[in-house]
Amino acid sequence: MFDITALCKAAKKASYGICAADSNQKNAALSEIALAISKRRAEIIFENEKDLENAKKSGMSESMIDRLSLTDKRIDGIIEGILQVTELPDPSGRVLSEEVRPNGLKITKISVPIGVIGIIYESRPNVTADAAALCIKSGNAVILKGGKEAINSNRILCKIMRDAVSKAGLSEDTVCFVDSVSREDTAALMKMKDYVDLLIPRGGAGLIRATVENSLIPVIETGTGNCHIYVDEHADEKKALDIIFNAKTSRVSVCNAAESLLIHESRLGLLDKIKERLDQKSVSLYCSSACFNALSSKEKVFLATEEDYYTEYLDYKMSVKEVSSLSDAIAHINEHSSHHSECIVTENEEAAALFLKGVDSAAVYHNASTRFTDGFEFGLGAEIGISTQKMHARGPMGLSELNTYKFVIKGNGQIR
């Protein structure tokens, strides 16, 4: 069995060094990583092709293979994300509040790194570099545990990053990799509360649920995205068609893709045009009876079950249901969504304001695609995950969400 305890001890020791590093040293480490990834991209693609070959043999879906694939363009994106992080302000050491008490004690609240952050994730090897970059810039050591489907890609990326941070004068254990595909090792990592300060699972609902239920370490829930678009009675037709098409089809395998469409009963006449656009990508529609009957063509159209309205498809599929009012739309979303990202398409500002206030999700949109729920698009740099919970962090998690705080108290001999 892989020695998880030794790995976590090494990460804990390294965390004290990265915590004390200044911005210049952390940025130097990130620049070294970006340069090394660029120089060694042929190795990365070679190892990624092994993973892709294994994925195809195992019958992995096309959308999941897309998540796994690393191309030159995607590697350029990884490098761009890392370099963008170097340009962001260092979140550590910020003065959050300051007060002098009546007894003369000066109490300052400052931001500090969390310590050791464990990331458990599936499929997408770009997460390996994104997570490491954000942890380094925010002053944390990171332990990376990817899925078996990306083991070769993750292994080479971590080797490259460990070499690069060492070259920049930091401990190579600032970036640690669980080089194992064993579920037992994943479970063991969840018990390392003496060394790991926070766990962030990134992947499907099963992985997130298993982490939350089994971890002894505090967990931030991320990722699952049953995202909704509501076409209001006052919606602009062109905006509705464009937003639905983009949110559903631009990349179906990501958590910010739209999975559910709600439409006001007065706008059922739009469904044929919506289907015509979605037919360009062969999207299957799982419809309520009213929406099913409103569609002229029944090709790739099915009657929905109640389960469909809760489903994150990550595929060319979408649930469709009519509602009789804005309040019904809000109630349906709050009941069925994963509280990730939801959109209203409307020209009525009052309706938009009620939707944005009433929907209980991490990101709520008016007349814009849910695909923008992304750390890069929000100006946060590469993100470490999208939190769907409410404590500490919510929505795309950038640098500031990877810091906590401590109190610094200065006195002049005061005693109590």
FENQUI-V852525 format. One line per field, one symbol per residue. ss: DSSP state (h for helix, s for strand, l for the rest). psi: psi as a letter, one per 30 degrees, with the letter a starting at -180 (. if undefined). burial: + if it has 24 or more other C-alpha atoms within 12 Angstrom, else -. A space follows every 10 residues. Layout:
BEGIN
ss: ???
psi: ???
burial: ???
END
This chain:
BEGIN
ss: lllhhhhhhh hhhhhhhhhh llhhhhhhhh hhhhhhhhhl hhhhhhhhhh hhhhhhhlll lhhhhhhhll lhhhhhhhhh hhhhhhhlll llllssssss lllllsssss sssllsssss sllllhhhhh hhhhhhhlll sssssllhhh hhhhhhhhhh hhhhhhhlll lhhhssslll llhhhhhhhl lllllllsss ssllhhhhhh hhhhllllss ssllllssss slllllhhhh hhhhhhhhhl lllllllsss sssshhhhhh hhhhhhhhhh hllsssslhh hhhhllllll sssllhhhhh llllllssss sssllhhhhh hhhhhhllll ssssslllhh hhhhhhhhll llsssslllh hhllllllll lllllsslll llllsslllh hhssssssss llllll
psi: kkieeeeeee eeeffeeeef kleeeeeeee eeeeeeeeeg eeeeeeeeee eeeeeeefgk leeeeeefkj leeeeeeeee eeeeefflkk fkgkjelkkk lfgfkjjkjl klleckkkkk lkdjffeeee eeeeeeeggl lkkkjllffg eeeeeeeeee eeeeeefggl kfgejkkjik gkfeeeeeef fhfffkfkkj kjaleeeeee eeffkfkkkk klekiikkkj jlfgkkeeee eeeeeeeefe jfglfgkkfk kkkkffgfff eeeeeeefff ghkkkjllee eeffkekgkh klklleeeff kjehlilkkk kllfleeeee eeefeflghd kkkkjlgjee eeeeeeefki lekkkjhlkf ffjkeefggf aklfljkgaf kekkakjaef fglallkkkk ahgkl.
burial: ---++-++++ ++++++++++ +-+-++++++ ++++++++-+ +-+++-++++ ++--+----- --++++++++ +--++-++++ ++++++++++ +++------- ---------- ++++++++++ ++++++++++ ++++++++++ ++++++++++ ++++++++++ ++++++-+++ ++++++++++ +---++++++ +++-++++++ +++++-++-- ++-++-++++ ++++++++++ +++++-+-++ ++++++++++ ++++++++++ +++++-++-+ +++++++++- --++++++-+ ++-++----+ ++++---+++ ++++++++++ +++-++--++ -+++-+++++ ++++++---- ++--++-+++ ++++++++++ ++++++---+ +++++++++- --++++++++ +++++----- ------
END
